[in-house]
Amino acid sequence: MKRFLFITMALLAIVGRASAQESVTVNDITVPQGGEAFLEINYSLEGAGPYVGFMFLVDLPEGLSLAEDEENPGYPWYDEEVTAISRLSITTTPTGFAGTPKTATATINGNSGVLMRVKVAASSSLAEGSTHTGTIKELSFNVRDDNFNVTKITLSDVTFGITIGEAGSITLDENSATPIMDGSFDKLIMKRTFATGWNTLCLPFDVDDVEETFGEGAKAYKFTKHSNGDLTFAPETSLSAKTPYIIYMPAAITNDIVLEYIDIDESNTKSSYTAKNGAYFRGTYAPIAAGEWTKRQDTDDIYGVTPDGHIMKAGPEASIKGFRAYFDLPGGAEVKALCLEDDPDAIFTLLGETGGEAIYNVAGQRLNKKQKGVNITNGKKVVVK
């Protein structure tokens, strides 16, 4: 086994009490034969004091190694999304990598999150489909409380699985927070399920033809307008990378979607949003846990789209899987309906905490009460004689 040594003396801010309950988890990863993938180490330090330093060892089997950032040689850490530490200055030594902090201003974002991400590279000699085990060893934290009393926390070994994938391939998993790798891939395996009906979608690559990729009858729509509480979407036959969409699926998809010859540009490895008149439709590649939503303002409300097309306000326990999108709207803003430009009858009204009966005519105009003829009530056609 190869052993890599990491030592940091960074001061990391954690809000809480002096005594700590700690845990560290590591995601299982698939590394393409002869390629690279990100390994993500997550932390939970509930009740920890305001400052902490850490050190640990990593054991990797033969044929697997830590890969450096090509743009910043000497840095195996993936930097910008790491919430625990800033970029470290790494020096190669006979024992592996030894790290010292580049800046002392790095902070942990809350009591849980991403401790660090590193790239793991697989030798082309490793057999496709073979499985291996890596170990985070001898991990310890030095926690200081408000009175500068130091508590050392030592954790048990943490193991993670490594599967060798097909050379030139990449796997995108809706349940994984692993960052997106850029590059040109012979094969892309997308583990992204879809319900029958309406879904949200955000991908790190372009899709030239929606029906060809997702099946006959699939329809995608892009956020184009926000006015008087209505969120309007226009049809799209192709998709742009990192842009959020709603997409209609005539049948559920539960199996992997396999695509060939996909390019992921470095500029598209982070999801984006579409903003219209104060309403943000945000894409996400990674799962979002309850309470971890990205918002423009802390007081904003989160809304999602249900399979039957309604807009619903997220409750306190709401979460979302990766490669999806959600609405970030100003707190207390009026939300009426989701409207489709190519189908005036498809007006999907608000459900959930602030819901109520909303009535529209077939032209999409909101009514104070039902009128003779066709009315759209809570997304359903009602004929009044």
LUMSENU-671747 format. One record per residue: residue number from 0; x, y, z of N, C-alpha, C in turn. Coordinates in steps of 0.1 Angstrom, whole numbers, plus 5000, padded with zeros to 4 digits. Example, Ala and Ser with C-alpha at 12.3 -4.5 7.8 and 13.67 -1.06 7.14 Angstrom:
// LUMSENU-671747
   num   n_c1   n_c2   n_c3   ca_c1   ca_c2   ca_c3   c_c1   c_c2   c_c3
     0   5132   4943   5078    5123    4955    5078   5132   4967   5078
     1   5128   4978   5071    5137    4989    5071   5129   5000   5079
END
This chain:
// LUMSENU-671747
   num   n_c1   n_c2   n_c3   ca_c1   ca_c2   ca_c3   c_c1   c_c2   c_c3
     0   5008   4988   5000    5000    5000    5000   5009   5013   5000
     1   5005   5023   4992    5012    5035    4993   5005   5044   5003
     2   5013   5051   5010    5008    5060    5021   5011   5074   5018
     3   5001   5083   5019    5003    5097    5017   5000   5104   5030
     4   5009   5113   5034    5008    5120    5046   5003   5134   5044
     5   4992   5138   5051    4987    5152    5051   4988   5158   5065
     6   4994   5169   5066    4994    5176    5079   4990   5190   5076
     7   4980   5195   5084    4977    5209    5083   4976   5215   5096
     8   4979   5228   5098    4978    5235    5110   4968   5247   5108
     9   4960   5246   5098    4950    5256    5095   4941   5258   5107
    10   4937   5270   5110    4926    5272    5120   4913   5273   5112
    11   4904   5264   5116    4891    5263    5109   4880   5267   5118
    12   4872   5276   5114    4861    5281    5123   4850   5271   5124
    13   4845   5268   5136    4833    5259    5138   4826   5266   5149
    14   4813   5268   5148    4804    5274    5158   4799   5262   5166
    15   4799   5264   5180    4793    5253    5188   4799   5253   5202
    16   4798   5241   5208    4802    5240    5222   4816   5233   5222
    17   4821   5231   5234    4835    5226    5235   4836   5211   5233
    18   4826   5203   5238    4827    5189    5236   4821   5186   5222
    19   4828   5176   5215    4824    5174    5201   4820   5159   5199
    20   4810   5157   5190    4807    5144    5185   4811   5145   5170
    21   4820   5136   5166    4826    5137    5153   4824   5125   5144
    22   4823   5128   5131    4823    5117    5122   4829   5122   5108
    23   4834   5112   5101    4840    5116    5088   4835   5105   5078
    24   4830   5108   5067    4825    5099    5057   4832   5102   5044
    25   4834   5091   5036    4841    5092    5023   4833   5085   5013
    26   4831   5091   5001    4822    5085    4991   4830   5074   4984
    27   4823   5063   4980    4828    5054    4971   4829   5060   4957
    28   4840   5056   4950    4842    5063    4937   4845   5053   4926
    29   4842   5057   4913    4846    5049    4902   4856   5057   4894
    30   4868   5051   4892    4879    5058    4885   4881   5051   4872
    31   4880   5058   4860    4882    5052    4847   4896   5046   4846
    32   4897   5035   4839    4910    5029    4837   4919   5039   4830
    33   4931   5042   4837    4940    5052    4831   4935   5066   4833
    34   4925   5068   4841    4919    5082    4842   4919   5086   4857
    35   4911   5097   4859    4910    5103    4873   4896   5105   4877
    36   4894   5106   4890    4881    5109    4896   4883   5116   4909
    37   4873   5124   4914    4874    5131    4926   4870   5122   4938
    38   4878   5122   4949    4874    5116    4961   4870   5127   4971
    39   4858   5126   4977    4853    5136    4986   4853   5131   5000
    40   4858   5139   5009    4858    5136    5023   4849   5146   5031
    41   4839   5141   5037    4829    5149    5044   4831   5149   5059
    42   4827   5159   5066    4828    5160    5081   4815   5163   5088
    43   4814   5159   5100    4804    5163    5109   4810   5165   5123
    44   4809   5177   5128    4816    5180    5141   4806   5188   5149
    45   4795   5182   5152    4784    5189    5160   4789   5192   5174
    46   4787   5205   5177    4791    5209    5191   4806   5212   5193
    47   4813   5213   5182    4828    5215    5183   4830   5230   5186
    48   4842   5233   5191    4846    5246    5195   4849   5254   5182
    49   4854   5267   5184    4855    5276    5173   4867   5274   5164
    50   4877   5266   5168    4889    5264    5160   4893   5249   5160
    51   4899   5245   5149    4903    5231    5148   4914   5230   5137
    52   4924   5222   5140    4934    5218    5131   4933   5203   5128
    53   4938   5197   5118    4937    5183    5115   4949   5177   5108
    54   4950   5164   5110    4960    5157    5102   4955   5142   5100
    55   4959   5136   5089    4955    5123    5086   4964   5116   5076
    56   4963   5103   5074    4970    5096    5064   4960   5089   5055
    57   4965   5087   5042    4956    5080    5032   4964   5068   5027
    58   4959   5056   5028    4965    5044    5022   4957   5041   5009
    59   4964   5039   4998    4958    5035    4985   4965   5023   4980
    60   4958   5014   4974    4964    5001    4968   4973   5005   4957
    61   4982   4995   4953    4991    4997    4941   4982   5000   4929
    62   4987   5009   4921    4980    5012    4908   4971   5024   4910
    63   4969   5029   4922    4961    5040    4925   4970   5051   4932
    64   4968   5063   4928    4976    5074    4934   4968   5087   4935
    65   4973   5097   4942    4967    5110    4942   4972   5118   4930
    66   4963   5125   4923    4967    5132    4911   4968   5147   4914
    67   4977   5154   4908    4978    5168    4910   4969   5176   4901
    68   4966   5188   4905    4958    5197    4897   4967   5202   4885
    69   4963   5199   4873    4972    5202    4862   4974   5217   4860
    70   4964   5225   4864    4966    5240    4863   4974   5246   4874
    71   4975   5238   4885    4982    5243    4897   4991   5232   4902
    72   5002   5229   4895    5010    5217    4900   5014   5218   4914
    73   5013   5206   4921    5016    5206    4935   5004   5206   4944
    74   4992   5208   4938    4980    5209    4946   4971   5197   4942
    75   4970   5187   4951    4960    5177    4948   4946   5180   4953
    76   4945   5192   4960    4931    5195    4965   4923   5202   4954
    77   4911   5199   4954    4901    5207    4945   4897   5219   4954
    78   4899   5231   4949    4899    5242    4958   4885   5249   4960
    79   4879   5254   4949    4869    5264    4950   4857   5261   4958
    80   4852   5248   4958    4840    5244    4965   4843   5238   4979
    81   4856   5237   4982    4859    5232    4995   4855   5242   5006
    82   4848   5237   5016    4843    5246    5026   4851   5246   5039
    83   4861   5236   5040    4868    5235    5052   4882   5242   5052
    84   4889   5241   5041    4902    5246    5040   4904   5253   5027
    85   4914   5262   5027    4918    5269    5015   4928   5260   5008
    86   4932   5265   4996    4942    5257    4989   4955   5256   4997
    87   4960   5244   4997    4973    5242    5004   4985   5242   4995
    88   4996   5246   5000    5008    5245    4993   5015   5232   4996
    89   5016   5223   4985    5020    5209    4987   5034   5208   4982
    90   5042   5201   4989    5055    5197    4985   5057   5182   4984
    91   5061   5177   4973    5063    5162    4972   5075   5158   4981
    92   5074   5148   4989    5084    5143    4998   5086   5128   4996
    93   5096   5122   5001    5098    5108    5000   5086   5100   5006
    94   5079   5106   5016    5068    5099    5022   5054   5102   5016
    95   5054   5110   5006    5041    5113    4999   5040   5128   4998
    96   5028   5133   5002    5025    5148    5002   5025   5153   5016
    97   5032   5164   5018    5031    5171    5031   5025   5185   5028
    98   5016   5190   5036    5009    5202    5033   5010   5212   5044
    99   5012   5225   5040    5011    5236    5049   5001   5246   5044
   100   4994   5253   5052    4983    5262    5047   4989   5274   5040
   101   4983   5278   5029    4987    5289    5021   4981   5302   5027
   102   4970   5301   5034    4964    5312    5041   4957   5307   5054
   103   4956   5316   5064    4951    5312    5077   4936   5316   5078
   104   4930   5320   5067    4916    5325    5068   4906   5315   5064
   105   4910   5302   5062    4900    5292    5057   4891   5289   5069
   106   4878   5286   5065    4868    5283    5076   4860   5271   5072
   107   4855   5264   5082    4844    5254    5079   4831   5261   5078
   108   4823   5257   5069    4810    5263    5067   4800   5255   5075
   109   4798   5259   5087    4788    5252    5096   4794   5240   5102
   110   4786   5231   5108    4791    5220    5116   4793   5208   5107
   111   4789   5208   5094    4791    5197    5085   4793   5202   5071
   112   4799   5194   5063    4802    5198    5049   4813   5190   5043
   113   4820   5196   5034    4831    5190    5027   4844   5194   5034
   114   4851   5184   5038    4864    5187    5044   4874   5189   5034
   115   4875   5181   5024    4884    5183    5012   4880   5173   5001
   116   4885   5177   4989    4883    5168    4977   4897   5166   4971
   117   4900   5154   4967    4913    5152    4961   4910   5143   4948
   118   4919   5144   4939    4918    5136    4927   4926   5123   4929
   119   4919   5112   4925    4926    5098    4925   4928   5094   4911
   120   4940   5089   4908    4943    5085    4894   4945   5069   4894
   121   4940   5063   4884    4941    5048    4883   4950   5045   4871
   122   4959   5035   4874    4968    5030    4863   4960   5023   4852
   123   4965   5024   4840    4959    5017    4829   4960   5001   4830
   124   4969   4997   4840    4972    4983    4841   4961   4976   4850
   125   4953   4984   4858    4943    4979    4866   4931   4974   4858
   126   4926   4962   4861    4915    4956    4853   4902   4963   4854
   127   4896   4965   4843    4882    4972    4843   4873   4963   4851
   128   4865   4969   4860    4855    4962    4868   4861   4958   4881
   129   4874   4958   4883    4880    4954    4896   4877   4964   4907
   130   4877   4959   4919    4873    4968    4930   4885   4968   4940
   131   4887   4979   4947    4898    4981    4956   4893   4989   4968
   132   4901   4989   4979    4897    4996    4991   4908   5006   4995
   133   4904   5018   4997    4913    5028    5002   4909   5031   5017
   134   4918   5037   5024    4916    5039    5038   4921   5053   5042
   135   4913   5061   5049    4917    5073    5056   4921   5069   5070
   136   4933   5070   5073    4939    5065    5086   4943   5076   5096
   137   4942   5072   5108    4948    5080    5119   4944   5095   5118
   138   4931   5097   5115    4926    5111    5113   4924   5117   5127
   139   4929   5129   5130    4927    5135    5143   4924   5150   5141
   140   4916   5155   5150    4912    5169    5151   4917   5175   5164
   141   4922   5188   5163    4925    5195    5176   4915   5206   5176
   142   4905   5205   5186    4894    5215    5187   4897   5224   5199
   143   4895   5237   5196    4897    5247    5207   4884   5254   5210
   144   4880   5255   5223    4868    5261    5227   4871   5276   5228
   145   4860   5284   5233    4861    5298    5234   4872   5302   5244
   146   4875   5293   5253    4885    5296    5263   4899   5291   5259
   147   4900   5286   5247    4913    5281    5241   4917   5268   5248
   148   4908   5261   5254    4911    5247    5259   4911   5238   5247
   149   4921   5230   5245    4923    5221    5234   4918   5207   5237
   150   4910   5201   5228    4906    5187    5229   4910   5180   5216
   151   4918   5169   5217    4922    5162    5206   4912   5151   5203
   152   4907   5150   5191    4897    5140    5187   4903   5130   5177
   153   4904   5118   5181    4910    5108    5172   4899   5099   5166
   154   4899   5097   5153    4888    5089    5147   4893   5075   5142
   155   4884   5066   5141    4888    5053    5136   4890   5053   5121
   156   4896   5043   5116    4899    5042    5101   4886   5043   5094
   157   4886   5051   5083    4875    5052    5074   4878   5047   5060
   158   4871   5037   5056    4874    5030    5043   4864   5035   5032
   159   4869   5034   5020    4860    5037    5008   4864   5028   4997
   160   4853   5025   4989    4855    5016    4977   4859   5023   4965
   161   4868   5017   4957    4872    5022    4944   4870   5012   4933
   162   4861   5015   4924    4859    5006    4912   4865   5011   4900
   163   4872   5003   4892    4878    5007    4880   4868   5006   4869
   164   4866   5018   4863    4856    5019    4852   4862   5017   4838
   165   4854   5018   4828    4859    5017    4815   4868   5029   4811
   166   4878   5026   4804    4887    5037    4800   4880   5047   4791
   167   4882   5060   4794    4875    5070    4786   4861   5073   4790
   168   4856   5068   4801    4842    5069    4805   4841   5078   4817
   169   4829   5083   4820    4826    5091    4832   4812   5087   4837
   170   4810   5087   4850    4797    5083    4855   4792   5096   4863
   171   4780   5100   4860    4773    5111    4867   4762   5104   4875
   172   4762   5106   4889    4753    5099    4898   4745   5110   4905
   173   4732   5109   4905    4723    5118    4912   4725   5118   4927
   174   4730   5107   4932    4732    5106    4947   4746   5109   4951
   175   4754   5114   4942    4768    5117    4946   4771   5132   4945
   176   4779   5137   4955    4783    5151    4955   4796   5153   4949
   177   4802   5142   4943    4815    5143    4937   4815   5154   4926
   178   4825   5163   4926    4825    5173    4916   4827   5167   4902
   179   4822   5175   4892    4823    5170    4878   4837   5172   4872
   180   4841   5162   4865    4854    5162    4858   4852   5167   4844
   181   4861   5176   4839    4860    5181    4826   4868   5171   4817
   182   4865   5172   4804    4872    5163    4794   4863   5158   4783
   183   4869   5150   4774    4862    5144    4763   4861   5129   4767
   184   4849   5124   4766    4846    5110    4771   4840   5102   4760
   185   4845   5090   4758    4839    5080    4748   4826   5076   4753
   186   4824   5075   4766    4811    5070    4772   4808   5078   4784
   187   4795   5082   4785    4790    5089    4797   4778   5081   4803
   188   4779   5076   4815    4769    5069    4822   4761   5078   4831
   189   4749   5081   4829    4741    5090    4837   4731   5082   4846
   190   4734   5082   4859    4725    5076    4868   4715   5086   4874
   191   4706   5089   4865    4696    5100    4868   4682   5095   4865
   192   4674   5093   4876    4660    5088    4874   4651   5099   4871
   193   4640   5096   4863    4630    5105    4860   4616   5099   4863
   194   4607   5107   4869    4594    5103    4871   4585   5105   4859
   195   4575   5097   4858    4565    5100    4847   4559   5114   4849
   196   4559   5122   4839    4554    5136    4840   4565   5146   4841
   197   4564   5156   4849    4573    5167    4849   4585   5165   4859
   198   4596   5169   4854    4609    5168    4862   4617   5181   4860
   199   4627   5183   4868    4636    5194    4865   4650   5188   4861
   200   4658   5195   4854    4670    5190    4849   4681   5200   4847
   201   4693   5197   4850    4705    5205    4848   4717   5196   4845
   202   4724   5198   4834    4734    5188    4830   4747   5196   4827
   203   4759   5190   4829    4772    5197    4826   4776   5196   4811
   204   4767   5191   4802    4770    5190    4788   4758   5194   4780
   205   4761   5197   4767    4750    5201    4758   4742   5188   4753
   206   4729   5190   4751    4721    5179    4745   4716   5184   4732
   207   4719   5178   4721    4715    5183    4708   4701   5181   4705
   208   4695   5169   4709    4681    5166    4706   4675   5159   4719
   209   4665   5166   4724    4659    5161    4737   4652   5147   4735
   210   4645   5146   4724    4638    5133    4722   4648   5122   4719
   211   4658   5124   4712    4668    5114    4709   4675   5109   4721
   212   4677   5118   4731    4684    5115    4743   4675   5109   4753
   213   4663   5114   4755    4655    5110    4766   4642   5102   4762
   214   4640   5100   4749    4629    5092    4744   4618   5100   4737
   215   4611   5093   4728    4600    5100    4721   4590   5105   4731
   216   4586   5117   4728    4576    5124    4736   4582   5133   4747
   217   4595   5132   4750    4601    5140    4760   4601   5155   4755
   218   4598   5164   4764    4597    5178    4760   4604   5186   4771
   219   4613   5196   4767    4620    5204    4776   4616   5219   4775
   220   4617   5226   4786    4613    5240    4786   4622   5248   4794
   221   4625   5261   4789    4635    5270    4796   4627   5281   4802
   222   4632   5286   4814    4626    5297    4821   4628   5310   4814
   223   4617   5317   4810    4618    5329    4802   4612   5341   4808
   224   4603   5339   4818    4596    5351    4823   4590   5349   4837
   225   4590   5360   4845    4584    5360    4858   4576   5373   4859
   226   4563   5372   4860    4555    5384    4860   4542   5381   4868
   227   4539   5389   4878    4526    5388    4885   4525   5374   4892
   228   4536   5369   4896    4535    5356    4903   4535   5344   4893
   229   4535   5346   4880    4535    5335    4871   4549   5332   4866
   230   4553   5320   4866    4566    5316    4861   4564   5309   4847
   231   4569   5315   4836    4566    5311    4823   4578   5304   4817
   232   4576   5293   4809    4586    5285    4803   4583   5284   4788
   233   4594   5284   4780    4593    5282    4765   4599   5269   4761
   234   4593   5262   4751    4598    5249    4747   4612   5250   4741
   235   4620   5240   4743    4634    5239    4737   4636   5224   4732
   236   4641   5223   4720    4644    5210    4715   4658   5205   4718
   237   4667   5214   4722    4680    5211    4726   4683   5218   4740
   238   4694   5213   4747    4697    5218    4760   4711   5223   4760
   239   4713   5234   4767    4726    5240    4769   4732   5235   4783
   240   4745   5233   4783    4752    5229    4795   4750   5239   4806
   241   4749   5234   4819    4747    5241    4831   4735   5250   4833
   242   4726   5249   4823    4713    5256    4823   4702   5248   4829
   243   4694   5253   4838    4683    5245    4844   4671   5245   4834
   244   4663   5234   4834    4651    5232    4826   4641   5225   4834
   245   4628   5226   4829    4619    5216    4833   4617   5207   4821
   246   4614   5194   4823    4613    5184    4812   4602   5175   4815
   247   4594   5172   4805    4583    5163    4806   4587   5149   4800
   248   4585   5139   4808    4588    5125    4804   4575   5117   4803
   249   4571   5111   4791    4559    5104    4790   4559   5091   4798
   250   4571   5086   4801    4573    5074    4809   4585   5075   4818
   251   4584   5069   4830    4595    5070    4840   4608   5064   4834
   252   4619   5069   4838    4632    5063    4835   4639   5059   4848
   253   4642   5047   4850    4649    5042    4862   4662   5035   4859
   254   4665   5032   4846    4678    5026    4843   4688   5037   4839
   255   4701   5033   4839    4711    5042    4835   4709   5047   4821
   256   4712   5059   4818    4712    5065    4804   4727   5065   4800
   257   4730   5059   4789    4744    5058    4784   4745   5066   4771
   258   4754   5075   4771    4757    5084    4759   4771   5082   4755
   259   4773   5085   4742    4787    5083    4736   4792   5097   4732
   260   4805   5098   4733    4813    5109    4728   4807   5123   4733
   261   4809   5124   4746    4804    5136    4753   4816   5145   4757
   262   4815   5158   4755    4825    5167    4759   4819   5175   4771
   263   4827   5176   4782    4824    5185    4793   4835   5195   4794
   264   4831   5208   4791    4841    5219    4792   4843   5223   4807
   265   4855   5227   4810    4858    5231    4824   4848   5242   4828
   266   4844   5251   4820    4835    5262    4823   4821   5257   4827
   267   4818   5244   4823    4805    5239    4826   4804   5229   4838
   268   4816   5228   4845    4816    5218    4856   4809   5223   4869
   269   4804   5235   4868    4796    5241    4879   4783   5245   4873
   270   4772   5242   4880    4759    5245    4875   4756   5260   4877
   271   4746   5265   4870    4742    5279    4870   4728   5281   4873
   272   4723   5293   4870    4709    5296    4872   4704   5305   4861
   273   4690   5306   4860    4684    5316    4852   4676   5325   4861
   274   4678   5338   4859    4671    5348    4868   4661   5356   4859
   275   4649   5358   4864    4639    5366    4857   4631   5374   4867
   276   4634   5387   4867    4626    5396    4875   4625   5392   4890
   277   4637   5389   4896    4638    5385    4910   4636   5371   4913
   278   4632   5363   4903    4630    5348    4905   4642   5341   4900
   279   4648   5332   4908    4660    5324    4904   4656   5310   4902
   280   4659   5304   4890    4657    5290    4888   4671   5284   4888
   281   4675   5277   4899    4689    5273    4901   4690   5258   4898
   282   4701   5255   4890    4704    5241    4887   4714   5236   4898
   283   4715   5223   4900    4724    5217    4909   4729   5203   4904
   284   4742   5201   4904    4747    5188    4900   4747   5178   4912
   285   4748   5183   4924    4749    5175    4936   4737   5175   4944
   286   4734   5165   4952    4723    5164    4961   4723   5176   4971
   287   4712   5181   4975    4711    5192    4985   4703   5186   4996
   288   4708   5187   5008    4702    5182    5020   4692   5193   5025
   289   4683   5189   5034    4674    5199    5040   4682   5210   5047
   290   4678   5222   5044    4685    5234    5051   4697   5238   5044
   291   4702   5231   5033    4714    5235    5027   4712   5242   5013
   292   4700   5247   5011    4697    5253    4998   4706   5265   4995
   293   4710   5267   4983    4717    5280    4979   4706   5290   4976
   294   4706   5302   4983    4696    5312    4981   4703   5325   4978
   295   4696   5334   4972    4701    5348    4970   4701   5355   4983
   296   4690   5353   4991    4689    5359    5004   4684   5348   5014
   297   4689   5349   5026    4685    5339    5036   4670   5338   5038
   298   4663   5348   5036    4649    5349    5038   4641   5344   5026
   299   4647   5340   5015    4640    5335    5003   4634   5322   5006
   300   4624   5319   4998    4616    5306    4999   4621   5297   4987
   301   4620   5284   4989    4624    5274    4979   4611   5267   4974
   302   4610   5266   4961    4599    5259    4954   4604   5248   4945
   303   4597   5238   4943    4600    5227    4934   4588   5224   4925
   304   4590   5215   4915    4580    5212    4905   4576   5197   4908
   305   4563   5194   4909    4558    5181    4911   4557   5173   4898
   306   4556   5160   4898    4554    5153    4886   4542   5157   4878
   307   4531   5161   4885    4519    5166    4878   4520   5180   4873
   308   4532   5186   4875    4534    5199    4870   4532   5211   4879
   309   4527   5209   4891    4524    5219    4900   4537   5225   4906
   310   4536   5237   4911    4547    5243    4918   4544   5242   4933
   311   4554   5238   4941    4551    5235    4955   4562   5241   4963
   312   4558   5248   4974    4568    5253    4983   4575   5243   4992
   313   4588   5243   4993    4595    5233    5000   4594   5235   5015
   314   4591   5224   5022    4590    5224    5037   4604   5224   5043
   315   4605   5224   5056    4618    5225    5063   4626   5212   5061
   316   4620   5201   5058    4628    5188    5056   4630   5185   5041
   317   4627   5194   5032    4628    5191    5018   4643   5190   5014
   318   4645   5181   5005    4659    5179    4999   4657   5176   4984
   319   4668   5175   4977    4668    5173    4963   4680   5165   4959
   320   4678   5156   4949    4690    5149    4943   4697   5157   4933
   321   4708   5152   4928    4716    5159    4918   4710   5159   4904
   322   4715   5168   4896    4711    5171    4882   4697   5174   4881
   323   4693   5184   4890    4679    5189    4890   4680   5204   4892
   324   4668   5210   4894    4667    5225    4896   4656   5228   4905
   325   4656   5240   4910    4646    5245    4920   4645   5260   4919
   326   4634   5265   4924    4631    5280    4924   4635   5286   4937
   327   4642   5297   4936    4646    5305    4947   4639   5318   4946
   328   4629   5321   4954    4620    5332    4952   4621   5341   4965
   329   4619   5354   4964    4619    5362    4976   4608   5358   4986
   330   4612   5358   4999    4603    5354    5009   4590   5362   5009
   331   4579   5354   5009    4566    5361    5009   4561   5365   4995
   332   4569   5363   4985    4565    5367    4971   4552   5359   4967
   333   4544   5366   4959    4532    5359    4954   4536   5349   4943
   334   4532   5337   4945    4535    5326    4935   4521   5321   4930
   335   4519   5321   4918    4506    5317    4913   4506   5304   4905
   336   4515   5304   4894    4514    5293    4885   4527   5292   4877
   337   4528   5280   4871    4538    5277    4862   4531   5276   4848
   338   4536   5284   4838    4529    5284    4825   4538   5280   4814
   339   4532   5274   4804    4540    5269    4792   4536   5278   4780
   340   4545   5284   4773    4542    5293    4762   4535   5286   4751
   341   4538   5273   4749    4533    5266    4737   4520   5259   4740
   342   4515   5260   4752    4502    5253    4756   4495   5262   4767
   343   4486   5271   4762    4479    5280    4772   4471   5273   4782
   344   4467   5260   4778    4458    5253    4788   4467   5247   4799
   345   4480   5246   4797    4489    5239    4807   4493   5249   4817
   346   4484   5253   4826    4487    5262    4837   4487   5255   4850
   347   4499   5253   4856    4500    5245    4868   4501   5254   4880
   348   4491   5254   4889    4490    5263    4900   4498   5258   4912
   349   4498   5267   4922    4506    5265    4934   4500   5255   4943
   350   4508   5246   4948    4504    5236    4959   4512   5239   4971
   351   4508   5233   4982    4516    5234    4994   4512   5244   5004
   352   4522   5249   5011    4520    5257    5023   4512   5270   5020
   353   4515   5277   5009    4508    5289    5006   4498   5287   4995
   354   4494   5275   4992    4485    5272    4981   4471   5276   4984
   355   4463   5275   4974    4449    5278    4974   4443   5276   4960
   356   4430   5277   4959    4424    5275    4946   4427   5287   4937
   357   4434   5284   4926    4437    5295    4916   4429   5291   4903
   358   4423   5301   4898    4414    5299    4886   4419   5307   4874
   359   4421   5301   4863    4425    5308    4851   4415   5304   4839
   360   4415   5313   4829    4408    5310    4817   4418   5303   4807
   361   4414   5299   4796    4422    5292    4786   4433   5301   4780
   362   4432   5314   4782    4442    5324    4777   4452   5326   4787
   363   4451   5320   4799    4461    5321    4809   4459   5333   4819
   364   4447   5339   4818    4444    5351    4826   4437   5346   4839
   365   4442   5351   4851    4437    5347    4863   4423   5353   4866
   366   4414   5345   4871    4400    5349    4874   4397   5350   4889
   367   4389   5359   4893    4385    5360    4907   4375   5348   4910
   368   4367   5344   4901    4358    5333    4903   4356   5325   4890
   369   4350   5314   4891    4348    5306    4879   4338   5313   4870
   370   4340   5312   4857    4331    5317    4847   4326   5306   4838
   371   4315   5309   4830    4310    5299    4821   4321   5296   4810
   372   4321   5283   4807    4331    5278    4797   4342   5270   4804
   373   4353   5270   4798    4365    5262    4803   4373   5271   4813
   374   4374   5265   4825    4383    5272    4836   4394   5262   4839
   375   4405   5268   4843    4417    5259    4847   4418   5261   4862
   376   4414   5251   4870    4414    5252    4884   4425   5242   4890
   377   4435   5248   4897    4446    5239    4902   4452   5230   4892
   378   4453   5235   4879    4459    5228    4869   4450   5218   4861
   379   4437   5218   4865    4428    5209    4858   4417   5217   4851
   380   4413   5212   4840    4402    5218    4832   4389   5215   4839
   381   4381   5226   4841    4367    5225    4847   4358   5232   4838
   382   4347   5226   4833    4338    5232    4824   4326   5236   4833
   383   4323   5250   4832    4311    5255    4839   4301   5259   4829
   384   4289   5253   4831    4278    5256    4821   4269   5267   4826
END
